[in-house]
Amino acid sequence: MGGVTRARPILVLIGFVMIAGAPGCRSQPKAVRPGSGAGDWYVVRPGDNLWQISRQTGTGVDVIQRTNRIDNVHALQIGERLWIPRGDGLRRLPPGTPAVGAGADAATTLERRWGSDCSDAAREHGLDFEWPVAGRLNSAYGQRRGRPHDGIDIGAAKGTLIHAAEAGKVVYAADRLGAYGRVVIIKHVGSWATVYAHNDANLVAEGEFVERGDPIARVGRTGNASAPHLHFEIRRSNRPRDPVACLP
């Protein structure tokens, strides 16, 4: 068969990692202290990393890291404030915005109203999904042969690179889901997740952080698949969304 026919194993797994295994794409915010001398606060946005912040502020990565006691450069929390020495022209917090670590709930500020259109909802969280692989759309989202089809099937040659549709944390990379074969699941901000199934090989490990466009797997036909293809899902709060509506 060309696609995944049973949704329950993936649904249960994602439900588990959302609750127990994946608090978010980044670790909990660290308490930061203003450095000595002139400086300003910088608010971390989706997609930010220390190199980008350094370029925008003109302050060296090592200075930002040392001032804010950042042990893991990947562990930035969206909404976190970083103290940037010599911070001329930086983005400032809007008036009335509570400080992270002072009673603010970063998850709450991200979970705003979102519409029925997937791309609009994703943009609410600063997400910009892209196609994970170049190929042909073999099966659409919805019903497939009388069964629910929670994603789309993209046909491509065996071994074709599969890329992360957005930045996030790999919360699953294994082959213990039966019909799905080898699977990669990436957790994104705002309770979003993407699923990549039937892979010939997974190129990432659980716990890794990936950027949008990073290679994460190769197209295969593992599990219940009659031909090489990628079964791709986009979920929010474990509810499947039509990936085509999320993609450019």
C-alpha positions in Angstrom: 0.0 0.0 0.0 1.2 3.5 -0.7 0.5 5.2 2.6 0.0 4.8 6.3 -3.3 3.2 7.1 -3.5 3.3 10.9 -3.2 6.6 12.8 -3.5 5.4 16.4 0.2 4.5 17.1 1.4 7.9 15.9 -1.3 9.7 17.7 -0.5 7.9 21.0 3.2 8.5 20.6 2.9 12.2 19.8 0.5 12.6 22.7 3.1 11.1 25.0 6.0 13.2 23.8 3.9 16.4 24.0 3.1 15.7 27.6 6.1 13.9 29.0 9.0 14.0 26.5 9.0 17.4 24.9 8.3 20.5 26.9 9.2 22.6 23.9 11.9 23.2 21.3 14.1 24.7 23.8 14.8 24.3 27.5 13.2 26.4 30.2 14.4 30.1 30.3 17.3 31.0 32.5 17.3 33.9 34.8 19.4 36.7 33.3 21.1 39.7 35.0 21.9 43.0 33.5 25.6 43.4 32.8 27.6 46.3 34.0 27.7 49.5 32.0 25.4 50.3 29.1 23.1 47.7 27.7 19.5 46.8 26.8 17.2 43.8 26.8 16.7 41.7 23.7 13.5 39.5 23.4 14.2 36.1 21.8 11.8 35.4 18.8 11.1 32.2 17.0 14.1 31.2 14.8 16.6 33.3 16.7 20.0 32.0 17.6 23.0 33.6 19.2 24.8 34.2 15.9 21.7 36.1 14.5 21.3 38.1 17.7 25.0 39.0 17.5 24.7 40.3 14.0 21.6 42.3 14.8 23.0 43.9 18.0 26.7 44.2 17.1 27.7 42.4 20.2 29.9 39.3 20.1 28.4 35.9 20.6 30.9 35.2 23.4 29.9 38.4 25.2 26.2 37.6 25.0 26.8 34.0 26.1 29.0 35.0 29.0 26.8 37.9 30.2 23.7 35.7 30.3 25.4 32.6 31.6 24.3 30.5 28.6 25.7 27.0 28.9 23.9 25.6 25.9 23.7 27.9 22.8 20.7 25.9 21.6 18.8 26.4 24.8 17.1 29.8 24.1 13.5 30.1 25.1 11.2 32.1 22.9 10.1 35.2 24.8 13.2 35.1 27.0 15.0 38.4 27.6 18.8 38.6 27.1 20.9 41.4 28.4 23.1 42.8 25.6 25.9 45.1 26.7 26.3 48.2 24.6 22.8 47.6 23.2 22.1 50.5 21.0 19.1 50.2 18.7 17.9 46.9 20.0 14.3 45.7 20.1 12.8 46.7 23.4 9.9 45.0 25.2 6.6 46.6 24.5 5.2 48.6 27.4 3.4 46.4 29.9 5.1 43.2 28.7 5.9 41.0 31.8 9.5 39.8 32.1 10.3 36.1 31.6 11.1 34.7 35.1 8.8 37.2 36.8 5.5 35.4 36.6 5.1 35.5 32.8 4.0 32.3 31.0 5.8 32.2 27.7 3.6 29.4 26.5 0.5 31.4 27.2 1.8 34.4 25.2 2.4 32.1 22.2 -1.0 30.4 22.4 -3.0 33.2 20.8 -6.1 33.1 18.7 -5.6 31.2 15.5 -7.9 30.6 12.6 -8.9 27.5 10.7 -6.3 28.1 8.0 -3.1 26.1 8.8 -0.7 28.6 7.5 -2.3 31.5 9.4 -2.2 29.4 12.6 1.4 28.5 12.1 2.4 32.1 11.5 0.9 33.0 14.9 3.8 31.1 16.3 6.4 32.3 13.9 6.5 29.1 12.0 7.1 28.9 8.2 6.8 25.3 7.1 8.5 24.2 3.9 8.2 21.1 1.7 10.3 18.3 3.3 11.2 16.6 0.0 10.9 17.3 -3.7 8.5 14.8 -5.3 5.0 14.2 -6.5 1.9 14.3 -4.3 0.6 10.7 -4.4 -2.1 10.8 -1.6 -3.9 13.8 -0.2 -4.9 14.5 3.4 -8.2 13.1 4.6 -9.8 9.8 3.7 -7.9 7.2 1.9 -9.6 4.0 0.8 -12.2 4.5 3.6 -9.6 5.1 6.3 -8.4 8.3 7.9 -5.2 9.6 6.3 -3.6 12.1 8.7 -1.0 13.4 6.3 0.1 13.4 2.7 2.2 10.9 0.7 5.0 12.4 -1.4 6.6 10.0 -3.9 10.3 10.3 -4.5 13.2 8.0 -5.4 14.6 5.8 -2.6 17.5 7.6 -0.8 16.2 11.1 -1.6 17.1 13.5 1.2 14.2 14.5 3.5 14.6 17.9 5.1 13.1 19.3 8.3 10.0 21.4 7.5 10.8 23.8 10.4 13.2 24.2 13.2 12.7 22.1 16.3 13.7 19.3 18.5 13.8 15.6 17.4 11.6 13.8 19.9 11.5 10.4 18.1 13.8 8.7 15.6 13.2 5.0 15.5 11.3 2.1 13.8 9.0 0.9 16.6 5.7 2.0 15.1 5.0 -1.0 12.9 3.3 0.2 9.7 5.1 3.5 9.7 8.5 1.9 9.3 11.4 4.3 10.3 10.0 7.5 11.6 11.3 10.9 12.7 9.1 13.3 14.7 10.1 16.9 15.3 8.5 19.1 18.0 8.1 22.8 17.2 7.0 25.8 19.2 3.3 26.2 20.0 2.6 22.5 20.4 3.2 21.9 16.7 4.9 18.7 15.5 5.9 17.2 12.1 6.0 13.5 11.3 8.2 11.9 8.6 7.5 8.1 8.0 8.6 5.1 5.9 12.2 6.4 5.9 15.0 4.3 4.5 17.4 5.8 7.0 17.1 8.3 9.8 19.9 10.8 9.9 19.2 12.4 13.3 18.9 11.2 16.8 16.4 11.9 19.6 17.2 15.1 21.5 18.9 16.8 18.5 17.9 20.3 17.5 17.5 21.0 13.8 17.0 24.0 11.7 14.5 24.3 8.8 16.0 22.6 5.8 18.4 20.4 7.7 18.6 16.8 6.3 16.9 14.4 8.7 16.3 11.2 6.8 16.2 9.5 3.4 13.1 8.4 1.5 12.3 4.7 1.7 9.6 2.1 1.8 9.9 0.7 5.3 6.8 -0.4 7.1 3.5 -0.7 5.2 4.6 0.9 1.9 4.5 -0.6 -1.6 6.8 2.0 -3.1 9.4 4.6 -1.9 7.6 7.7 -0.6 7.4 10.1 2.4 4.4 10.0 4.6 4.3 13.6 6.1 2.1 14.9 8.8 1.7 18.3 10.5 0.0 18.3 13.9 -0.9 20.9 16.5 -1.7 19.8 20.0 -1.7 16.2 18.5 -4.5 17.2 16.0 -3.6 16.5 12.4 -3.7 19.5 10.0 -3.7 19.3 6.2 0.0 19.8 5.4 -0.8 21.3 1.9 -2.7 24.1 3.7 0.5 24.8 5.8 3.0 24.7 3.0 3.9 27.4 0.4 
